[in-house]
Amino acid sequence: MDKRIHKYKQGEHYIVLDVNSGGVHIVDKIVYDMLDYVSAPMAEEMPADLCEKMSGYDKAEVQECYAELLELYRAKMLFTEDEYRKYADMTLNAPIKAMCLHVSHDCNLRCEYCFAETGDFGTGRKIMPVEVGKKAIDFLIEKSVGRENLELDFFGGEPLMAWETVVETVKYARSVEKQHGKNFRFTITTNGMLLDDEKIDYINREMSNCVLSLDGRREVNDRIRYTPNHKGCYDIIMPKYKKLVAGRKNEGRTDYYVRGTFTKYNLDFANDVLHIAEEGFDQLSVEPVVTDPKLPYALTEADLPAIFAEYDRLFDIMAKGDKRFNFFHFMIDLQQGPCAIKRLRGCGCGNEYVAVTPDGDIYPCHQFVGMEDWKMGNIFEGTVNKEIKDYFAKTHIYSKQGCADCWARFYCSGGCNANSFQYEGDVQKPNRLACEMQKKRIECGIALNALKLQRKNEEK
């Protein structure tokens, strides 16, 4: 089959993706089957042996379908060429526009799977002083030349343990942003344990987005997300999350996520997604765990059939439209989509995006924090390691092993650099397990959104 297309069956639907243009076609089975025998360049006259190859179909149907495919080919919606590859080597070291600010390297939970080593990233438990938060704002303003809109995520550990630093950092940013022609957009990620009415009101007022950690059903969540004395957290955080989200919804806002992690312990994770939705949350993200493959809750390739079945189950539920919620991994914009640079290299890790520790040390992203070989500098020194920054600027789908010819490359942008390094020891070598899960989610997302557009057009 021509590698310029990717075809697959999702539920009862036959989907064809034109890889390079992003064109998505919901087709009949005859068209789906014909694409095994048709490739570019398409001849104006149907190949003489095509009817023989399609012997299970009526000749007139075969001729009609070939004419339809030819029309798509002429319109550059099928078998299009890759116009991005020639720009790959032109990717540049760009201004920093986003920062993950580690205001706390401490946590009041001891989640078993925590990539941050229960909150301190292996660097020792500490809270970011206010002066470091303010200096981080100065640093981001200085390094964001030509960028007006800046993103800053308060992260940990648990950032609510550094509440004064959060509040004073926001206050300082607001006091200086206009004079520098900047606009800060703040996000906070929390486990919810320290939420109270004051913090909820503040977050809903000042944070453009918030991420709320919850793994799903009580028994699933509390098995692996627990306090230092091994008590579950579900009953503590659930009412607080509901109050926070209700405040946002009252203002017509949907800018939050309930974010969970699934492990080998809950391979039926679609039930956790549905549980969260039934509790009144409609912006959901449940991610596969990233951890040492030897650990008992780690996901392995043997789990892929069960994982795929859960994604299929979520697709079927969402396609029917009976339960209305957004599942982050299925959210794919088929009409506009990301810009060319984002298609090539994704999140901007180590180039447009950095993480800063409580001591002011700079790393490519939050998942590299604590790895001394990846330390890029310190905000008080004011310089960033150019070699590392250039390395990430030149890291893209055409530099990574196996990505250049993968049908999903413009949707995953080469996957997570940190995950590649953690699993494979090489940023340029995507992990197969992560790739397979990513491709399955992309297939579900493309099919789901293509069906939504189709129904919308039929209603007109």
C-alpha positions in Angstrom: 0.0 0.0 0.0 1.2 3.5 -0.8 2.8 5.0 2.3 1.4 8.4 1.5 -1.9 7.1 2.9 -3.0 5.3 6.0 -6.2 3.3 6.1 -7.8 1.6 9.0 -11.2 0.4 10.3 -12.5 2.1 13.4 -15.6 0.5 14.7 -17.9 0.1 11.7 -16.2 3.0 9.8 -13.5 2.8 7.0 -11.1 5.7 7.4 -8.5 6.9 5.0 -5.9 9.5 6.0 -3.8 11.3 3.4 -0.7 11.6 5.5 0.9 14.7 4.1 -2.1 16.9 3.5 -4.0 15.7 6.6 -7.1 15.0 4.5 -9.4 12.5 6.1 -12.0 10.5 4.2 -14.7 8.2 5.5 -15.2 5.7 2.7 -17.2 2.7 1.6 -15.6 -0.8 1.8 -15.0 -0.9 -2.0 -12.9 2.2 -1.9 -11.1 1.0 1.2 -10.2 -2.3 -0.6 -9.3 -0.6 -3.8 -6.6 1.4 -2.1 -4.6 -1.8 -1.7 -4.1 -1.7 -5.5 -4.0 2.0 -6.3 -1.2 4.4 -5.8 0.3 7.6 -7.2 0.8 8.7 -9.9 -2.8 7.8 -10.8 -3.4 7.3 -14.5 -6.3 9.0 -16.2 -7.5 5.6 -17.4 -8.3 2.9 -14.9 -5.6 0.2 -15.0 -6.9 -2.8 -17.0 -6.2 -5.3 -14.3 -8.0 -3.5 -11.5 -11.3 -5.1 -12.1 -9.6 -8.5 -11.9 -8.0 -7.6 -8.6 -11.4 -6.3 -7.4 -13.2 -9.4 -8.6 -15.6 -9.4 -5.7 -17.2 -6.2 -6.9 -19.3 -5.2 -9.9 -17.2 -3.7 -12.7 -19.3 -0.5 -13.0 -18.8 0.1 -9.2 -15.1 -0.4 -9.6 -14.9 2.1 -12.4 -17.0 4.6 -10.5 -14.9 4.3 -7.4 -11.7 4.7 -9.4 -13.1 7.9 -10.9 -13.8 9.2 -7.4 -10.2 8.5 -6.2 -8.8 10.1 -9.3 -10.8 13.2 -8.5 -9.4 13.3 -5.0 -5.9 12.8 -6.4 -6.3 15.7 -8.8 -7.5 17.9 -6.0 -4.4 17.1 -4.0 -6.4 15.4 -1.3 -4.9 11.9 -1.8 -1.4 10.6 -2.3 0.0 14.1 -1.7 3.8 14.6 -1.3 5.6 15.6 1.9 6.1 19.3 1.8 7.6 19.5 5.3 10.7 17.4 4.9 12.6 20.2 3.0 12.0 22.6 6.0 13.3 20.2 8.7 16.9 21.4 8.6 15.8 25.0 8.8 14.4 24.6 12.3 16.1 27.2 14.5 17.1 27.9 18.1 14.0 29.9 19.1 13.1 32.3 21.9 11.8 30.7 25.1 8.1 31.3 25.4 7.0 28.7 28.0 8.2 27.6 31.5 7.4 24.9 33.9 8.2 26.5 37.3 8.9 23.9 40.0 7.8 25.9 43.0 7.9 22.8 45.2 10.2 19.8 45.2 8.1 18.3 48.0 4.7 16.6 48.0 2.1 15.6 50.6 1.3 12.4 48.6 3.6 9.4 47.9 2.1 8.2 44.6 3.8 4.9 43.8 4.4 5.6 40.1 5.7 9.2 40.5 8.3 10.1 38.0 9.4 12.9 40.3 10.6 10.4 42.9 7.7 11.3 45.3 8.1 15.0 44.6 11.8 15.9 45.0 13.1 14.8 41.6 16.1 13.3 43.5 17.3 16.8 44.4 16.1 16.9 48.0 12.9 18.3 49.4 12.7 22.1 49.1 10.3 25.0 48.4 11.1 27.7 45.8 11.8 31.0 47.5 9.8 34.0 46.3 12.9 35.7 44.9 13.5 32.7 42.6 10.0 32.9 41.3 10.4 36.6 40.5 13.8 36.0 38.9 12.2 33.3 36.7 9.7 35.9 35.5 12.5 38.3 34.6 14.4 35.4 32.9 11.3 34.4 30.8 10.7 38.0 29.8 14.3 38.5 28.8 14.6 35.2 26.8 11.2 35.6 25.0 12.4 38.2 22.4 9.7 38.7 19.9 7.1 36.8 21.8 4.1 38.5 23.4 2.2 35.6 24.9 4.1 33.6 27.5 3.0 30.4 29.3 4.0 29.5 32.9 2.9 26.3 34.7 3.2 26.1 38.5 4.4 22.6 39.1 5.9 20.2 41.7 5.9 18.1 43.7 2.8 19.8 44.9 2.7 23.5 44.1 0.1 24.4 46.7 2.8 23.6 49.3 4.5 26.7 47.9 1.4 28.9 47.9 3.2 32.2 48.9 5.6 31.7 46.0 2.7 31.1 43.6 0.8 34.2 44.6 3.8 36.5 44.8 5.1 35.3 41.4 1.8 35.9 39.7 1.6 39.3 41.4 5.1 40.3 40.2 4.4 39.1 36.7 1.3 41.1 36.4 3.1 44.2 37.7 5.8 44.1 35.0 4.2 42.3 32.0 2.7 45.4 30.3 5.8 47.5 30.4 7.6 44.7 28.5 4.8 44.1 26.1 4.1 40.6 27.4 1.0 38.7 28.4 1.3 35.9 30.9 -1.0 32.9 30.9 -0.7 30.8 34.1 -1.5 27.1 34.7 -1.3 25.1 37.9 -1.1 21.4 38.4 -2.3 20.1 41.8 -3.1 16.9 43.7 -5.9 18.8 45.5 -5.0 17.9 49.0 -4.4 21.5 50.1 -7.3 23.1 48.2 -9.6 25.3 50.3 -12.1 28.1 49.4 -9.4 30.8 49.3 -7.1 28.8 46.9 -10.1 27.7 44.8 -11.2 31.3 44.3 -7.7 32.4 43.5 -7.1 29.6 41.0 -10.3 30.3 39.2 -9.5 34.0 39.1 -5.8 33.9 38.1 -5.1 30.6 36.4 -6.0 30.3 32.7 -5.9 26.5 33.1 -5.6 24.0 36.0 -4.8 20.3 36.0 -6.4 18.2 38.7 -4.8 14.8 39.4 -7.2 11.9 39.9 -6.8 8.4 38.6 -10.5 7.4 38.5 -12.5 5.1 40.7 -11.8 5.3 44.4 -10.2 1.9 44.6 -8.0 2.6 41.6 -6.9 6.0 42.8 -6.3 5.1 46.4 -4.3 1.9 45.5 -1.5 4.0 44.1 -2.1 7.6 45.1 -1.8 7.8 48.9 -0.5 9.9 51.8 2.8 9.2 53.6 0.8 7.2 56.2 -0.6 5.1 53.3 -4.2 6.6 53.5 -6.1 7.1 50.3 -6.8 10.6 49.0 -10.0 10.2 46.9 -12.5 11.2 49.5 -10.4 14.3 50.4 -9.9 15.7 46.9 -13.1 14.8 45.1 -15.4 17.4 46.8 -12.7 20.0 46.4 -12.3 19.3 42.7 -16.1 19.5 42.2 -16.2 22.9 43.9 -13.3 24.3 41.8 -14.8 23.1 38.5 -18.2 24.3 39.4 -16.8 27.8 39.9 -15.2 27.7 36.4 -18.4 26.2 34.8 -20.5 29.0 36.4 -18.5 31.4 34.3 -18.9 29.3 31.2 -15.3 28.1 31.3 -13.9 24.7 30.2 -10.3 25.4 30.8 -9.3 22.6 33.2 -8.4 19.0 33.0 -8.9 16.1 35.4 -5.7 14.2 34.7 -5.2 10.5 35.6 -2.6 7.8 35.0 -3.5 4.2 34.2 -1.2 1.3 35.0 -1.3 -2.5 34.7 -3.5 -2.4 37.8 -6.4 -0.8 35.9 -6.2 -2.0 32.3 -10.0 -1.4 32.2 -9.2 2.4 32.4 -12.2 3.3 30.3 -14.2 2.6 33.4 -12.1 5.3 35.2 -12.7 7.8 32.4 -16.4 7.1 32.6 -16.4 7.3 36.4 -14.8 10.8 36.3 -17.3 11.9 33.7 -20.2 10.6 35.8 -18.9 12.7 38.7 -19.5 15.8 36.6 -16.2 16.4 35.0 -16.1 16.8 31.2 -12.5 17.7 30.4 -10.5 14.5 30.9 -7.1 13.1 30.3 -6.0 9.6 31.4 -2.4 8.8 30.4 -0.3 5.6 30.4 2.2 5.3 33.2 5.9 6.0 32.3 8.1 4.0 34.6 10.7 1.2 34.9 9.3 -1.8 32.9 10.4 -4.1 35.7 7.9 -2.6 38.2 4.7 -4.6 38.8 2.4 -1.8 37.6 4.4 -1.0 34.5 2.8 -1.4 31.1 4.3 -3.8 28.6 3.7 -4.8 25.0 1.7 -7.7 26.2 -0.8 -5.2 27.5 -1.4 -3.5 24.2 -4.4 -5.6 23.1 -6.2 -4.7 26.3 -5.2 -1.0 26.1 -6.4 -0.8 22.4 -9.7 -2.4 23.4 -10.2 0.3 26.0 -9.5 3.1 23.5 -11.9 1.4 21.1 -14.5 1.3 23.9 -14.1 5.0 24.6 -14.4 5.7 20.9 -17.6 3.8 20.6 -19.1 5.6 23.6 -18.1 9.0 22.4 -19.1 8.4 18.8 -22.7 7.5 20.0 -22.8 10.9 21.8 -24.7 9.5 24.8 -22.0 10.7 27.2 -20.6 14.1 26.5 -17.0 14.8 27.6 -13.7 15.6 26.0 -11.0 13.0 26.1 -7.7 14.8 25.6 -6.0 12.2 23.5 -8.9 12.1 21.1 -9.0 15.9 20.5 -7.7 16.4 17.0 -8.5 19.5 15.0 -9.0 18.3 11.4 -9.8 21.7 10.0 -6.9 23.8 11.2 -4.4 21.8 13.3 -1.0 22.8 14.6 1.5 25.0 12.7 4.4 23.5 10.7 7.0 23.9 13.4 4.8 22.1 16.0 4.1 19.3 13.5 7.9 18.9 13.1 9.0 19.0 16.8 6.0 19.0 19.1 6.1 20.7 22.5 9.3 22.7 22.1 11.2 20.9 24.9 14.6 22.4 25.5 14.1 25.0 22.9 11.0 27.1 23.3 10.1 25.4 26.6 12.1 24.9 29.8 11.7 23.8 33.4 13.2 25.7 36.4 13.9 24.1 39.8 13.5 25.7 43.2 17.3 26.6 43.0 16.8 28.2 39.6 18.4 25.4 37.6 17.2 25.1 34.0 16.3 21.8 32.4 14.7 21.0 29.0 11.4 20.0 30.6 10.0 18.8 33.9 10.8 15.1 33.1 14.5 15.9 32.6 14.8 17.7 36.0 17.5 16.1 38.2 19.5 14.6 35.3 22.7 16.6 35.6 23.8 15.9 32.0 20.8 17.8 30.8 21.2 20.8 33.0 21.1 23.9 30.8 22.1 26.6 33.2 20.7 28.7 36.0 18.4 31.7 35.8 20.6 33.7 38.1 23.5 33.3 35.6 21.2 34.4 32.8 22.6 32.1 30.2 21.3 28.9 28.6 23.5 26.1 27.3 23.5 26.7 23.6 24.6 23.2 22.7 21.7 21.6 24.4 19.2 24.2 23.1 20.5 23.8 19.5 20.3 20.0 19.9 16.6 20.2 20.8 16.0 22.8 18.0 17.3 20.2 15.5 15.4 17.3 17.1 12.3 16.6 14.9 10.4 13.9 13.1 13.1 13.6 10.4 15.9 13.2 12.9 14.2 10.6 15.0 14.6 6.9 14.3 11.6 5.5 12.4 9.6 8.7 12.4 10.2 10.1 9.0 8.1 7.5 7.2 5.5 6.9 10.0 1.9 7.8 9.0 1.3 9.4 12.5 4.4 11.7 12.4 2.4 15.0 11.9 0.1 14.2 14.9 2.6 13.0 17.5 5.6 15.1 16.2 8.0 12.4 17.2 6.6 11.8 20.7 7.9 12.8 24.1 11.7 13.5 24.1 11.9 12.7 27.8 10.1 9.4 27.5 12.4 8.4 24.6 15.4 9.1 26.8 14.0 7.3 29.8 13.0 4.2 28.0 15.6 4.0 25.3 18.5 6.1 26.6 18.3 8.2 23.4 16.1 11.2 22.7 16.3 10.3 19.0 14.9 6.8 19.5 11.1 6.7 20.3 9.9 3.9 22.5 7.8 1.3 20.5 5.3 0.9 23.3 4.6 4.6 23.5 4.4 4.8 19.7 1.9 2.0 19.5 -0.4 3.6 22.1 0.0 7.0 20.5 -0.9 5.7 17.1 -4.0 4.0 18.4 -5.2 7.2 20.1 -4.6 9.1 17.0 -6.7 6.7 14.9 -9.5 7.0 17.4 -9.2 10.8 17.5 -9.2 11.2 13.7 -12.2 8.9 13.2 -14.2 10.5 16.0 -13.7 14.0 14.8 -14.2 13.1 11.1 -17.6 11.6 12.1 -18.5 14.8 14.0 -17.7 16.9 11.0 -19.6 14.5 8.7 -22.7 14.7 10.9 -22.4 18.5 11.2 -22.3 18.8 7.4 -25.3 16.5 7.0 -27.3 18.6 9.4 -26.8 21.8 7.3 
